[in-house]
């Protein structure tokens, strides 16, 4: 997923779930800071998580963030 696509999707989630019209900095406290309920933040995070999962296949391997060696990635099912 391209950077522009990610930003567009995040802005859609912010509008739909958090009732925040834009994620652009507007240099005004009343426009850039919002009171948001924790359950709304949870819903927005879940929407972003699901958008990421739907955006493409799970990689089979990835570098370990700690040591850099290649590790196998397996899907966790619940």
Secondary structure, 3 states (H helix, E strand, C coil): CCHHHHHHHHHHHHHHHHCCCCCCCCCCHHHHCCCCCHHHHHHHHHHHHHHHHHCCCCCCEEECCCCCCEEECCCCCC
